[in-house]
Amino acid sequence: MELRQLEHFLAVVEEGSFTRAAARLYMVQSSLSASVLALERELGTNLLIRGRGGAELTDAGRTLLEPARAALADADRARDAVAEVTGLLRGSVRVAAVAMPRSFDLAEAICDFRDRHPGVDVHVIPVGGKQMTDLVADGAVDFAITPRVPRASAALRFEPLLRTPLVAIVPTGHRLAGAQELDPTDVVEESIIDLPREWWVRALFDGWVDEAGLRRRVQLEVDDWLAVLTMVQRGTGIAYGPAALIDKDMFRGVATASLTAPPQWELGIATRDENLRGAAGRAFLAAYLQRCRGGVTDSAADRGTRARRVDDISGSEPTTNRGHSRLDRGQKRTA
């Protein structure tokens, strides 16, 4: 039995099909199937049930899951121990991430890290915020850059990076552009471009509307943050989102409007106990945090996003500016 066979088996289990597992492992599907079949022959039993809908575990396959994960984890720890002695870091890092402000972007951190550690592969997995903590808890990723969500596992740690209010996002020239303290009745009759229910920002917006005792019809869902901003810019409808995530330099046709008692969206890093992460994961997380702490969130504030580092927040929620009156119906404002 070889470690790569166990890795192939677990990839099929986690992806739910040989096709997706082969793509994840950068293998041709026939080679992956042959590897898993060889493992089954060595163990003398079927581990997976193949079907048109994908692959499902047999009872024997379920029994193998934890020992297989433990064997791979032991192998990773052995590599890490050698790497820490020799100073030659190898392995891979898997990070789950949502859209984030430019000052917290992963791209530059990845470039710098790979220059220093060319033997480490970095995999970034875009996932809805509600699912990220599950990936961290299950050990499928080293850490997640994720919104703070309720009911996360007690085994997880959350290190906050920033907190920012939800705002309405509208095309420039829209009647709501630049308005202050909109309440749900101001927006629910608009054509809203929604994010899917798996996104935490959607849950925050739905809760804000529900607290007003209103119901709304969801007519359009888009599972991509940049696509949402593009559609707003083109006049498809209005949207909502964290103020700090709206890059008005990139989307010049987009304006915002503040909300009454806006829900607060908090971005941070979710990890398990440090001992459960490999040396590569620990090194990349340390490099990313160092870059974040040296980043400048004032640029976001200058663009009107009102983003603030959580390190500078005393724990109280930002107060709504009551010095500006809420939009009068029919009144037009420009950004």
LUMKOLVEX-805490 format. One line per 5 residues: number of its first residue (from 1); their letters; for each residue y, z, x of N, C-alpha, C, O. Coordinates in steps of 0.1 Angstrom, whole numbers, plus 5000, padded with zeros to 4 digits. Layout:
NUM) A) Y,Z,X,Y,Z,X,Y,Z,X,Y,Z,X; ...
! end
This chain:
1) MELRQ) 4988,5000,5008,5000,5000,5000,5012,5000,5009,5014,5008,5018; 5022,4991,5006,5034,4989,5014,5046,4994,5006,5046,4993,4994; 5056,4999,5014,5068,5003,5007,5075,4992,4999,5080,4994,4988; 5075,4980,5005,5081,4969,4998,5074,4966,4984,5081,4962,4975; 5061,4969,4983,5054,4967,4971,5059,4977,4960,5062,4973,4949
6) LEHFL) 5061,4989,4965,5067,4999,4956,5081,4996,4951,5085,4997,4940; 5089,4991,4961,5102,4986,4958,5102,4975,4948,5111,4975,4938; 5093,4966,4949,5092,4955,4940,5088,4959,4926,5094,4955,4916; 5079,4968,4925,5074,4974,4913,5085,4981,4906,5087,4979,4894; 5093,4990,4913,5104,4997,4906,5115,4988,4902,5121,4990,4892
11) AVVEE) 5117,4977,4909,5128,4968,4905,5124,4961,4892,5133,4959,4883; 5112,4957,4890,5107,4952,4877,5109,4962,4866,5113,4958,4855; 5105,4974,4869,5106,4984,4859,5121,4986,4855,5124,4987,4843; 5130,4987,4865,5144,4990,4862,5151,4978,4855,5160,4980,4847; 5147,4966,4859,5154,4954,4853,5147,4950,4840,5153,4943,4832
16) GSFTR) 5135,4954,4838,5128,4951,4825,5122,4937,4825,5116,4933,4815; 5123,4929,4836,5116,4916,4837,5115,4912,4851,5122,4916,4860; 5105,4903,4854,5103,4898,4867,5115,4889,4871,5119,4888,4883; 5120,4881,4861,5131,4872,4864,5144,4879,4869,5149,4876,4880; 5148,4890,4862,5160,4898,4866,5157,4905,4879,5166,4906,4888
21) AAARL) 5145,4910,4881,5141,4918,4893,5142,4908,4905,5146,4912,4916; 5137,4896,4904,5137,4887,4915,5151,4883,4919,5154,4882,4931; 5160,4881,4909,5174,4879,4912,5180,4890,4919,5188,4888,4929; 5177,4902,4915,5183,4914,4922,5178,4915,4936,5186,4919,4945; 5165,4912,4939,5160,4913,4952,5161,4900,4960,5157,4900,4972
26) YMVQS) 5168,4890,4955,5170,4877,4962,5156,4872,4966,5154,4867,4977; 5146,4872,4957,5133,4866,4959,5130,4855,4949,5137,4855,4938; 5121,4847,4952,5116,4838,4942,5106,4845,4933,5100,4854,4938; 5106,4842,4921,5098,4850,4911,5083,4850,4914,5076,4860,4912; 5078,4839,4919,5064,4838,4923,5060,4848,4934,5049,4854,4933
31) SLSAS) 5069,4850,4943,5066,4859,4954,5066,4874,4949,5058,4882,4953; 5076,4877,4940,5076,4890,4935,5064,4893,4926,5058,4904,4927; 5060,4883,4918,5048,4885,4910,5035,4887,4919,5027,4896,4916; 5034,4880,4930,5023,4881,4939,5023,4895,4945,5012,4901,4947; 5035,4900,4949,5035,4914,4955,5031,4924,4945,5023,4933,4949
36) VLALE) 5036,4924,4933,5032,4934,4923,5017,4933,4920,5010,4943,4918; 5012,4920,4919,4998,4918,4916,4989,4924,4927,4979,4930,4924; 4993,4922,4940,4986,4928,4951,4986,4943,4950,4975,4949,4953; 4997,4949,4946,4997,4964,4944,4987,4968,4933,4980,4978,4935; 4987,4961,4922,4978,4964,4911,4963,4963,4916,4955,4971,4912
41) RELGT) 4960,4952,4923,4946,4951,4928,4942,4962,4938,4931,4967,4937; 4952,4966,4946,4949,4977,4955,4946,4990,4948,4937,4998,4952; 4953,4992,4937,4952,5005,4929,4941,5003,4919,4936,5013,4913; 4936,4991,4916,4925,4989,4907,4928,4990,4893,4920,4993,4884; 4941,4988,4889,4945,4989,4875,4958,4981,4873,4966,4979,4882
46) NLLIR) 4960,4977,4860,4973,4971,4857,4984,4981,4856,4982,4992,4850; 4996,4978,4862,5007,4987,4861,5017,4983,4851,5025,4991,4845; 5017,4969,4848,5027,4964,4839,5020,4954,4829,5010,4948,4832; 5026,4954,4817,5022,4945,4806,5032,4933,4806,5044,4936,4803; 5028,4921,4810,5037,4910,4810,5037,4904,4796,5027,4902,4789
51) GRGGA) 5049,4900,4792,5051,4893,4779,5063,4885,4779,5071,4885,4789; 5065,4877,4768,5077,4869,4767,5090,4877,4767,5101,4873,4772; 5089,4889,4762,5101,4898,4761,5104,4905,4774,5114,4913,4775; 5095,4904,4784,5098,4911,4797,5085,4918,4801,5074,4914,4798; 5087,4929,4808,5076,4936,4814,5077,4951,4809,5087,4957,4810
56) ELTDA) 5065,4956,4805,5065,4970,4801,5054,4978,4809,5044,4972,4813; 5057,4991,4810,5047,4999,4818,5035,5002,4810,5035,5004,4798; 5024,5002,4817,5011,5008,4812,5011,5023,4815,5020,5028,4821; 5001,5030,4810,5000,5044,4813,4999,5047,4828,5005,5056,4833; 4992,5038,4835,4990,5040,4849,5004,5037,4856,5007,5044,4866
61) GRTLL) 5011,5027,4851,5024,5024,4857,5034,5036,4855,5041,5039,4865; 5033,5043,4844,5042,5054,4842,5039,5065,4852,5047,5072,4857; 5026,5067,4854,5021,5077,4864,5026,5074,4878,5029,5084,4885; 5027,5061,4881,5031,5058,4895,5046,5059,4897,5051,5060,4908; 5054,5059,4886,5069,5059,4888,5074,5069,4897,5081,5066,4907
66) EPARA) 5072,5082,4894,5078,5092,4903,5073,5092,4917,5081,5094,4926; 5059,5091,4919,5055,5090,4933,5061,5078,4941,5064,5079,4953; 5063,5067,4934,5069,5055,4940,5083,5058,4944,5087,5055,4955; 5091,5064,4935,5105,5068,4938,5105,5078,4950,5114,5077,4958; 5096,5087,4949,5096,5098,4960,5093,5092,4973,5099,5095,4984
71) ALADA) 5083,5082,4974,5080,5076,4986,5091,5068,4992,5094,5069,5004; 5098,5061,4984,5110,5053,4989,5121,5062,4993,5128,5060,5003; 5123,5073,4986,5133,5083,4990,5130,5089,5003,5139,5091,5011; 5117,5092,5005,5113,5098,5018,5116,5088,5029,5120,5092,5040; 5113,5075,5027,5115,5065,5037,5130,5064,5040,5134,5062,5052
76) DRARD) 5138,5065,5030,5153,5064,5032,5158,5076,5040,5166,5074,5049; 5152,5088,5037,5156,5099,5045,5152,5098,5060,5159,5103,5069; 5140,5092,5062,5136,5090,5076,5145,5081,5083,5149,5083,5095; 5149,5070,5077,5158,5060,5083,5172,5067,5085,5178,5065,5096; 5176,5075,5076,5189,5082,5077,5189,5092,5089,5199,5092,5096
81) AVAEV) 5178,5099,5091,5177,5108,5101,5178,5102,5115,5185,5106,5124; 5172,5090,5116,5172,5083,5129,5186,5077,5131,5192,5077,5142; 5192,5072,5120,5205,5066,5120,5216,5076,5125,5225,5072,5133; 5215,5088,5120,5225,5098,5124,5223,5102,5138,5233,5106,5144; 5211,5101,5144,5209,5104,5158,5214,5093,5167,5221,5096,5177
86) TGLLR) 5211,5081,5163,5215,5069,5171,5229,5064,5169,5235,5057,5177; 5235,5068,5157,5248,5064,5154,5248,5049,5149,5259,5044,5147; 5236,5043,5146,5235,5030,5142,5232,5030,5127,5220,5032,5123; 5242,5029,5118,5240,5031,5104,5234,5018,5098,5239,5007,5100; 5223,5020,5090,5217,5008,5083,5213,5012,5069,5215,5024,5066
91) GSVRV) 5209,5003,5061,5205,5006,5048,5214,4998,5038,5219,4988,5040; 5215,5004,5026,5223,4998,5015,5230,5008,5007,5226,5020,5007; 5241,5004,5001,5249,5013,4992,5250,5006,4979,5253,4994,4978; 5248,5013,4968,5249,5008,4955,5260,5016,4947,5259,5028,4946; 5270,5009,4943,5281,5016,4936,5284,5009,4923,5285,4997,4921
96) AAVAM) 5284,5018,4912,5288,5013,4899,5303,5015,4897,5308,5025,4902; 5310,5005,4891,5324,5006,4891,5330,4999,4878,5324,4989,4873; 5340,5005,4873,5348,4999,4862,5361,4992,4869,5363,4994,4881; 5368,4986,4860,5381,4981,4865,5390,4992,4869,5389,5003,4863; 5398,4990,4880,5406,5001,4885,5419,4996,4890,5421,4984,4893
101) PRSFD) 5429,5005,4892,5442,5000,4897,5440,4995,4911,5431,4998,4918; 5450,4986,4915,5449,4980,4928,5448,4990,4940,5441,4987,4950; 5455,5001,4939,5455,5011,4950,5442,5018,4951,5440,5024,4962; 5433,5016,4942,5419,5022,4943,5408,5011,4944,5397,5014,4943; 5412,4999,4946,5403,4988,4946,5393,4989,4957,5396,4994,4968
106) LAEAI) 5381,4984,4954,5370,4986,4964,5370,4975,4975,5365,4977,4985; 5376,4964,4972,5375,4952,4981,5379,4955,4995,5371,4952,5004; 5390,4961,4997,5395,4964,5011,5386,4974,5018,5383,4974,5030; 5382,4984,5010,5373,4995,5015,5360,4988,5020,5354,4992,5030; 5354,4979,5012,5342,4972,5016,5344,4964,5029,5335,4965,5037
111) CDFRD) 5355,4957,5030,5357,4949,5042,5358,4958,5054,5352,4954,5064; 5365,4968,5053,5367,4977,5065,5353,4984,5068,5350,4985,5080; 5346,4988,5058,5333,4994,5060,5323,4985,5067,5316,4989,5076; 5322,4973,5062,5313,4963,5068,5316,4959,5082,5307,4956,5090; 5329,4959,5085,5333,4957,5099,5328,4967,5108,5323,4965,5119
116) RHPGV) 5328,4980,5104,5323,4991,5112,5308,4992,5111,5302,4997,5121; 5302,4989,5100,5287,4991,5098,5281,4978,5093,5278,4977,5081; 5280,4968,5101,5274,4955,5097,5260,4955,5092,5255,4946,5085; 5253,4966,5096,5239,4967,5092,5237,4973,5078,5226,4975,5073; 5248,4976,5071,5247,4982,5057,5251,4971,5047,5261,4965,5048
121) DVHVI) 5242,4970,5037,5245,4961,5026,5252,4969,5015,5248,4980,5012; 5262,4963,5008,5269,4970,4998,5267,4962,4985,5270,4950,4984; 5263,4969,4974,5261,4962,4961,5270,4969,4951,5269,4982,4949; 5279,4962,4944,5288,4967,4934,5283,4963,4921,5281,4951,4918; 5281,4972,4911,5275,4969,4899,5285,4972,4888,5289,4984,4886
126) PVGGK) 5290,4962,4881,5300,4965,4870,5292,4970,4857,5283,4963,4853; 5296,4981,4852,5289,4987,4841,5299,4994,4832,5310,4998,4836; 5296,4994,4819,5305,5002,4809,5305,5017,4813,5295,5022,4818; 5317,5023,4811,5319,5036,4816,5309,5047,4810,5305,5056,4817; 5304,5045,4798,5295,5054,4792,5281,5054,4799,5274,5064,4799
131) QMTDL) 5278,5043,4805,5265,5041,4811,5264,5046,4826,5253,5048,4831; 5276,5047,4832,5276,5050,4846,5270,5063,4850,5263,5064,4860; 5273,5073,4843,5268,5086,4847,5252,5087,4846,5246,5094,4854; 5247,5079,4837,5232,5078,4837,5226,5072,4849,5216,5076,4855; 5233,5061,4854,5229,5055,4867,5230,5064,4878,5221,5064,4887
136) VADGA) 5240,5072,4879,5241,5082,4890,5231,5093,4888,5224,5097,4898; 5229,5098,4876,5219,5109,4874,5205,5104,4877,5197,5112,4883; 5202,5091,4874,5189,5086,4877,5187,5082,4891,5175,5078,4895; 5197,5082,4899,5196,5078,4913,5196,5063,4915,5193,5058,4926; 5200,5055,4905,5200,5041,4906,5212,5036,4914,5212,5025,4920
141) VDFAI) 5223,5044,4915,5234,5041,4924,5238,5053,4932,5234,5064,4928; 5244,5051,4943,5248,5062,4952,5260,5070,4945,5260,5083,4946; 5269,5063,4939,5280,5070,4932,5286,5060,4923,5284,5048,4924; 5294,5065,4914,5301,5056,4904,5316,5059,4904,5320,5071,4904; 5324,5049,4903,5338,5050,4901,5340,5048,4886,5339,5037,4881
146) TPRVP) 5342,5059,4879,5340,5059,4864,5351,5067,4857,5356,5076,4863; 5353,5064,4845,5361,5073,4837,5354,5086,4835,5342,5087,4834; 5362,5097,4833,5355,5110,4829,5351,5109,4815,5359,5106,4806; 5338,5111,4813,5333,5110,4799,5327,5124,4796,5322,5131,4804; 5326,5128,4783,5320,5140,4779,5305,5140,4779,5299,5129,4780
151) RASAA) 5299,5151,4779,5285,5152,4778,5278,5146,4790,5266,5141,4789; 5284,5146,4802,5277,5141,4814,5268,5152,4819,5269,5164,4815; 5258,5148,4826,5248,5158,4831,5254,5169,4840,5263,5166,4847; 5249,5181,4838,5254,5192,4846,5251,5190,4861,5258,5197,4869; 5242,5181,4864,5238,5179,4878,5248,5170,4885,5248,5169,4898
156) LRFEP) 5258,5164,4878,5267,5155,4884,5280,5162,4888,5284,5172,4881; 5286,5157,4898,5300,5162,4902,5310,5151,4899,5307,5139,4901; 5322,5155,4895,5332,5145,4892,5345,5148,4900,5350,5159,4898; 5349,5139,4909,5361,5141,4916,5372,5132,4911,5371,5120,4913; 5382,5138,4904,5392,5129,4898,5401,5122,4908,5404,5128,4919
161) LLRTP) 5405,5110,4905,5414,5102,4913,5428,5101,4906,5438,5103,4912; 5428,5097,4893,5441,5096,4886,5439,5098,4871,5427,5097,4866; 5450,5101,4864,5450,5102,4850,5461,5094,4845,5472,5094,4850; 5459,5086,4834,5470,5077,4829,5468,5076,4814,5457,5076,4809; 5479,5074,4806,5478,5073,4791,5473,5060,4787,5476,5050,4794
166) LVAIV) 5467,5059,4775,5465,5046,4769,5478,5041,4763,5486,5048,4758; 5480,5028,4764,5491,5021,4758,5487,5009,4750,5475,5004,4752; 5495,5004,4742,5493,4991,4735,5497,4980,4745,5507,4981,4752; 5489,4969,4745,5492,4958,4754,5495,4946,4745,5487,4942,4737; 5506,4940,4747,5511,4929,4738,5517,4918,4746,5521,4920,4757
171) PTGHR) 5518,4906,4740,5525,4895,4747,5540,4898,4748,5545,4904,4739; 5546,4894,4758,5561,4895,4759,5567,4887,4747,5563,4876,4744; 5577,4893,4741,5583,4887,4729,5577,4891,4716,5582,4888,4705; 5565,4899,4717,5559,4904,4705,5568,4915,4699,5575,4921,4706; 5567,4917,4686,5576,4927,4679,5574,4941,4685,5583,4949,4684
176) LAGAQ) 5562,4944,4690,5559,4957,4695,5562,4959,4710,5561,4970,4715; 5566,4948,4717,5568,4949,4731,5579,4958,4735,5590,4957,4730; 5576,4968,4743,5586,4978,4748,5588,4989,4738,5596,4998,4741; 5581,4990,4727,5583,5000,4717,5578,5014,4723,5570,5014,4732; 5584,5024,4717,5580,5038,4721,5573,5045,4710,5577,5044,4698
181) ELDPT) 5563,5053,4713,5556,5062,4704,5551,5055,4692,5553,5059,4681; 5543,5044,4693,5537,5038,4682,5526,5048,4676,5520,5055,4684; 5525,5048,4663,5513,5055,4658,5503,5045,4653,5506,5033,4652; 5491,5050,4649,5480,5040,4645,5484,5030,4634,5480,5019,4634; 5493,5034,4625,5497,5025,4614,5504,5013,4619,5505,5003,4613
186) DVVEE) 5511,5015,4631,5518,5004,4637,5509,4993,4643,5514,4981,4644; 5497,4996,4646,5488,4987,4653,5476,4982,4646,5471,4971,4649; 5471,4990,4636,5458,4987,4631,5457,4974,4623,5447,4968,4621; 5469,4969,4618,5469,4957,4610,5471,4945,4619,5470,4933,4615; 5473,4947,4632,5475,4936,4641,5461,4930,4645,5451,4937,4642
191) SIIDL) 5461,4918,4650,5449,4912,4655,5446,4919,4669,5452,4916,4679; 5435,4927,4669,5433,4935,4681,5421,4929,4689,5410,4926,4683; 5423,4928,4702,5412,4924,4711,5405,4936,4716,5411,4944,4724; 5393,4939,4711,5386,4951,4714,5377,4950,4726,5372,4939,4729; 5376,4961,4733,5365,4962,4743,5352,4967,4736,5353,4973,4725
196) PREWW) 5340,4965,4742,5328,4969,4735,5327,4985,4734,5335,4992,4741; 5319,4989,4725,5317,5004,4723,5312,5011,4735,5315,5023,4736; 5306,5004,4744,5301,5010,4756,5312,5015,4766,5310,5023,4775; 5324,5009,4764,5335,5013,4773,5342,5025,4768,5344,5027,4756; 5344,5035,4777,5350,5048,4773,5364,5046,4767,5368,5053,4758
201) VRALF) 5372,5036,4772,5385,5034,4767,5385,5030,4752,5394,5033,4744; 5374,5023,4748,5373,5020,4734,5370,5032,4726,5376,5034,4715; 5362,5041,4731,5360,5054,4724,5373,5062,4722,5375,5068,4712; 5381,5062,4733,5394,5069,4732,5403,5063,4721,5409,5070,4713; 5404,5050,4721,5412,5043,4711,5407,5045,4697,5415,5048,4688
206) DGWVD) 5394,5044,4695,5388,5046,4682,5391,5061,4677,5394,5063,4665; 5390,5070,4686,5392,5084,4683,5407,5086,4679,5410,5094,4669; 5416,5079,4686,5430,5080,4682,5433,5075,4668,5441,5081,4661; 5426,5064,4665,5428,5058,4651,5421,5067,4641,5427,5070,4630; 5409,5072,4644,5402,5081,4634,5410,5094,4631,5409,5098,4620
211) EAGLR) 5417,5099,4641,5424,5112,4639,5435,5110,4629,5440,5119,4622; 5440,5097,4627,5450,5094,4617,5444,5092,4604,5451,5089,4594; 5431,5092,4602,5424,5090,4590,5424,5075,4586,5423,5072,4574; 5425,5067,4595,5425,5052,4593,5412,5046,4596,5405,5051,4604; 5409,5035,4590,5398,5026,4593,5403,5012,4596,5413,5008,4591
216) RRVQL) 5396,5006,4605,5400,4992,4609,5388,4984,4610,5376,4988,4612; 5390,4971,4610,5379,4961,4611,5380,4955,4625,5390,4950,4630; 5368,4956,4632,5368,4950,4646,5364,4935,4644,5353,4932,4639; 5373,4926,4649,5370,4912,4647,5368,4905,4660,5362,4894,4659; 5372,4910,4671,5370,4903,4684,5367,4914,4695,5375,4923,4697
221) EVDDW) 5356,4912,4701,5352,4921,4713,5351,4912,4725,5345,4901,4725; 5356,4917,4736,5356,4910,4749,5351,4920,4760,5357,4930,4761; 5340,4917,4767,5334,4926,4776,5339,4924,4790,5331,4923,4800; 5352,4922,4792,5358,4920,4805,5373,4923,4805,5380,4917,4797; 5377,4932,4814,5391,4937,4813,5401,4926,4816,5411,4924,4809
226) LAVLT) 5399,4918,4827,5408,4907,4830,5409,4897,4819,5419,4891,4817; 5397,4894,4813,5397,4885,4802,5406,4890,4790,5413,4882,4784; 5405,4903,4788,5414,4908,4777,5428,4906,4780,5436,4902,4771; 5433,4909,4792,5447,4907,4796,5451,4892,4795,5462,4889,4791; 5442,4884,4799,5444,4869,4798,5447,4865,4784,5456,4857,4781
231) MVQRG) 5438,4870,4775,5439,4866,4761,5452,4872,4755,5458,4865,4747; 5456,4884,4759,5469,4889,4754,5480,4880,4759,5489,4877,4751; 5480,4877,4771,5490,4869,4777,5492,4855,4770,5503,4850,4769; 5481,4850,4765,5481,4837,4758,5483,4838,4743,5483,4828,4736; 5485,4851,4739,5489,4853,4725,5478,4853,4715,5480,4852,4703
236) TGIAY) 5465,4856,4720,5454,4856,4711,5455,4869,4702,5450,4869,4691; 5460,4879,4707,5462,4892,4699,5468,4902,4708,5473,4900,4719; 5467,4915,4703,5471,4926,4712,5459,4934,4716,5448,4932,4711; 5461,4943,4725,5450,4951,4730,5454,4965,4733,5466,4969,4730; 5446,4973,4739,5449,4987,4744,5442,4989,4757,5432,4982,4760
241) GPAAL) 5447,4999,4764,5441,5002,4777,5448,5012,4785,5460,5015,4781; 5443,5016,4796,5449,5026,4805,5462,5019,4811,5461,5008,4816; 5473,5026,4811,5485,5021,4816,5484,5016,4831,5490,5006,4835; 5477,5024,4839,5476,5021,4853,5468,5009,4856,5469,5004,4867; 5460,5004,4846,5452,4992,4849,5459,4979,4846,5453,4968,4847
246) IDKDM) 5471,4979,4841,5478,4967,4837,5487,4962,4849,5497,4968,4852; 5483,4952,4855,5490,4946,4867,5500,4936,4862,5496,4924,4859; 5512,4940,4860,5522,4931,4854,5527,4920,4865,5533,4910,4861; 5524,4922,4877,5526,4912,4887,5517,4900,4885,5520,4889,4887; 5504,4903,4882,5494,4893,4879,5496,4887,4865,5494,4875,4863
251) FRGVA) 5499,4895,4855,5500,4891,4842,5514,4892,4837,5518,4902,4830; 5522,4882,4841,5536,4883,4838,5540,4881,4823,5551,4885,4819; 5530,4876,4815,5533,4874,4801,5529,4886,4792,5527,4885,4780; 5526,4897,4799,5521,4909,4792,5531,4920,4792,5538,4923,4802; 5533,4927,4781,5542,4938,4779,5534,4950,4774,5523,4948,4769
256) TASLT) 5540,4962,4774,5533,4973,4769,5542,4981,4759,5554,4979,4758; 5536,4990,4751,5543,4999,4742,5535,5012,4742,5523,5013,4742; 5543,5023,4743,5537,5036,4744,5531,5041,4730,5536,5036,4720; 5522,5050,4730,5516,5055,4718,5520,5069,4716,5523,5077,4725; 5520,5074,4703,5522,5088,4700,5510,5096,4704,5499,5092,4701
261) APPQW) 5512,5107,4711,5501,5116,4716,5490,5107,4721,5479,5108,4716; 5493,5099,4732,5483,5090,4737,5471,5097,4743,5472,5107,4750; 5459,5092,4740,5447,5097,4748,5449,5094,4763,5455,5085,4767; 5443,5104,4770,5444,5103,4785,5431,5097,4791,5420,5102,4788; 5432,5087,4799,5421,5081,4806,5421,5086,4820,5431,5084,4827
266) ELGIA) 5410,5092,4824,5409,5097,4838,5398,5090,4846,5387,5089,4841; 5402,5086,4857,5393,5078,4866,5389,5087,4878,5397,5095,4883; 5376,5087,4882,5372,5095,4893,5359,5090,4898,5354,5080,4894; 5353,5098,4907,5340,5095,4913,5329,5105,4909,5331,5117,4910; 5319,5099,4903,5307,5107,4899,5296,5106,4909,5292,5095,4913
271) TRDEN) 5291,5118,4913,5280,5118,4923,5270,5128,4919,5273,5137,4911; 5258,5127,4925,5249,5138,4924,5251,5147,4936,5260,5146,4944; 5242,5157,4937,5242,5166,4949,5242,5157,4962,5235,5147,4963; 5250,5161,4971,5252,5153,4983,5239,5151,4991,5237,5140,4997; 5230,5160,4990,5217,5159,4997,5208,5148,4991,5199,5143,4998
276) LRGAA) 5212,5143,4979,5203,5132,4973,5208,5118,4977,5202,5109,4973; 5220,5117,4984,5225,5104,4988,5221,5101,5002,5220,5111,5011; 5219,5089,5006,5216,5085,5019,5228,5085,5028,5239,5087,5024; 5225,5083,5041,5236,5084,5051,5246,5072,5049,5258,5074,5050; 5241,5060,5045,5250,5049,5042,5259,5052,5030,5271,5049,5031
281) GRAFL) 5253,5058,5020,5261,5061,5008,5271,5072,5011,5283,5070,5006; 5267,5082,5019,5277,5092,5022,5288,5087,5031,5300,5090,5029; 5285,5078,5040,5295,5072,5049,5305,5063,5041,5317,5064,5043; 5300,5055,5032,5308,5046,5024,5317,5054,5014,5329,5051,5013; 5312,5065,5008,5320,5073,4999,5331,5080,5007,5342,5081,5002
286) AAYLQ) 5328,5085,5019,5338,5091,5027,5349,5081,5031,5361,5085,5030; 5345,5069,5034,5355,5059,5038,5364,5055,5026,5376,5053,5027; 5357,5054,5014,5365,5050,5002,5375,5061,4998,5386,5058,4994; 5370,5074,4998,5379,5085,4995,5391,5086,5005,5402,5089,5000; 5389,5083,5017,5399,5084,5027,5410,5073,5024,5422,5076,5025
291) RCRGG) 5405,5061,5020,5414,5051,5016,5422,5054,5003,5434,5052,5002; 5415,5060,4993,5422,5064,4981,5433,5074,4983,5443,5073,4978; 5429,5084,4991,5439,5095,4994,5451,5090,5002,5462,5096,5001; 5450,5079,5009,5461,5073,5016,5468,5062,5008,5478,5056,5012; 5462,5059,4996,5468,5048,4987,5481,5053,4981,5484,5065,4981
296) VTDSA) 5488,5043,4976,5501,5046,4970,5501,5043,4955,5499,5032,4951; 5501,5054,4946,5501,5051,4932,5516,5050,4927,5517,5047,4915; 5526,5052,4935,5539,5051,4931,5542,5036,4927,5550,5034,4918; 5535,5026,4933,5537,5013,4929,5533,5010,4915,5540,5002,4908; 5523,5017,4910,5519,5016,4896,5530,5022,4887,5533,5017,4877
301) ADRGT) 5535,5034,4892,5545,5040,4884,5558,5031,4883,5564,5031,4873; 5561,5025,4894,5573,5016,4894,5572,5005,4885,5581,5000,4880; 5559,5001,4882,5557,4990,4872,5556,4995,4858,5554,4988,4849; 5559,5008,4856,5560,5014,4843,5547,5019,4838,5545,5021,4826; 5537,5020,4846,5524,5024,4841,5523,5039,4840,5514,5044,4833
306) RARRV) 5531,5046,4847,5532,5061,4847,5518,5067,4851,5514,5078,4847; 5512,5060,4861,5500,5066,4867,5503,5077,4876,5514,5077,4882; 5495,5087,4876,5497,5099,4885,5485,5103,4891,5474,5103,4885; 5485,5107,4904,5474,5112,4910,5470,5126,4904,5479,5134,4901; 5457,5128,4902,5453,5141,4896,5456,5152,4906,5458,5164,4901
311) DDISG) 5456,5149,4919,5459,5160,4928,5473,5166,4925,5475,5177,4929; 5482,5158,4919,5496,5163,4917,5497,5168,4903,5508,5172,4899; 5486,5169,4895,5487,5174,4881,5482,5188,4881,5472,5192,4886; 5490,5197,4874,5487,5211,4874,5476,5214,4864,5471,5226,4864; 5471,5204,4856,5461,5207,4846,5466,5205,4832,5458,5204,4823
316) SEPTT) 5479,5205,4831,5485,5202,4817,5485,5188,4814,5487,5180,4824; 5484,5184,4802,5485,5170,4798,5499,5165,4799,5508,5173,4796; 5502,5153,4802,5515,5148,4802,5522,5149,4788,5515,5146,4778; 5534,5152,4788,5541,5154,4775,5546,5140,4770,5551,5132,4779; 5546,5138,4757,5552,5126,4752,5567,5126,4752,5573,5137,4749
321) NRGHS) 5573,5116,4756,5588,5115,4756,5593,5114,4742,5593,5104,4736; 5598,5125,4737,5603,5125,4723,5618,5121,4722,5624,5120,4712; 5624,5117,4734,5638,5113,4734,5639,5099,4729,5651,5095,4726; 5628,5091,4727,5629,5078,4722,5623,5077,4708,5613,5083,4706; 5630,5071,4700,5624,5070,4686,5613,5060,4685,5613,5050,4693
326) RLDRG) 5604,5062,4676,5593,5053,4673,5598,5040,4667,5609,5040,4661; 5590,5030,4669,5594,5017,4664,5597,5017,4649,5588,5021,4641; 5608,5012,4645,5610,5010,4630,5603,4997,4626,5604,4987,4634; 5597,4997,4615,5590,4985,4611,5599,4973,4610,5610,4974,4604; 5594,4962,4615,5602,4950,4615,5612,4948,4626,5617,4937,4628
331) QKRTA) 5614,4959,4634,5624,4958,4645,5617,4952,4657,5605,4955,4660; 5624,4943,4663,5619,4936,4675,5624,4943,4688,5636,4947,4688; 5616,4944,4698,5620,4948,4711,5614,4939,4722,5604,4932,4719; 5621,4938,4733,5615,4931,4744,5612,4940,4755,5618,4951,4757; 5602,4936,4764,5598,4944,4775,5609,4945,4785,5607,4952,4796
! end
